[in-house]
């Protein structure tokens, strides 16, 4: 069964600290993996995309990693800011159909305290 | 900033009413989607469209219906709302496979 599991479910950190969010998936055949940020009351916004051949990709203070062998991804946030408080959703796409089916994780709720 | 808009943002309405949730995008995307999202849960695909006059049901069974008469417009309708329909509904669009989905800010629906 194709699934996406994220951990931790929630996380509280102090402003300026770093944190790492985890995503494990069983989706096959794999096409790509995206991390989305969803602010409270808003729709998700794409942060990064990882394809099979990519190991690391950065977007400002966000760095995503992918290990396609172990089917794991992480999102590392450096020097956290209050505006980083949001839900971070891991989304995996398969390539088994023309739809490019998306599988969503439940998200990690990150809270950054001053 | 993605140009996809949903109205209303919030709706509280009684059981049995007919509801239409609006979704419009100005990016010219052919592919559009409706998702249902409950607190702490993953997004579930309830409808999608690959273009005008094309609509399909998603993975999650839904009593709602959709239409795609114009490329930019993808409304979702509930003929008779029930408390079980209480949820957040997110609309999204994309230009194609491998491209990110752009989401609206959602409609938070509460059926009393």
HADDOCK unambig.tbl for C-alpha pairs under 7 A between the chains (distance, minus, plus):
assign (segid A and resid 41 and name CA) (segid B and resid 105 and name CA) 6.70 0.50 0.50
assign (segid A and resid 42 and name CA) (segid B and resid 105 and name CA) 4.30 0.50 0.50
assign (segid A and resid 42 and name CA) (segid B and resid 106 and name CA) 6.72 0.50 0.50
assign (segid A and resid 43 and name CA) (segid B and resid 103 and name CA) 5.21 0.50 0.50
assign (segid A and resid 43 and name CA) (segid B and resid 104 and name CA) 5.34 0.50 0.50
assign (segid A and resid 43 and name CA) (segid B and resid 105 and name CA) 4.22 0.50 0.50
assign (segid A and resid 43 and name CA) (segid B and resid 106 and name CA) 6.22 0.50 0.50
assign (segid A and resid 44 and name CA) (segid B and resid 103 and name CA) 6.04 0.50 0.50
assign (segid A and resid 45 and name CA) (segid B and resid 102 and name CA) 6.89 0.50 0.50
assign (segid A and resid 46 and name CA) (segid B and resid 100 and name CA) 6.49 0.50 0.50
assign (segid A and resid 100 and name CA) (segid B and resid 97 and name CA) 6.12 0.50 0.50
assign (segid A and resid 104 and name CA) (segid B and resid 42 and name CA) 5.68 0.50 0.50
assign (segid A and resid 104 and name CA) (segid B and resid 43 and name CA) 6.20 0.50 0.50
assign (segid A and resid 105 and name CA) (segid B and resid 42 and name CA) 5.52 0.50 0.50
assign (segid A and resid 106 and name CA) (segid B and resid 40 and name CA) 6.17 0.50 0.50
assign (segid A and resid 106 and name CA) (segid B and resid 41 and name CA) 4.88 0.50 0.50
assign (segid A and resid 106 and name CA) (segid B and resid 42 and name CA) 4.20 0.50 0.50
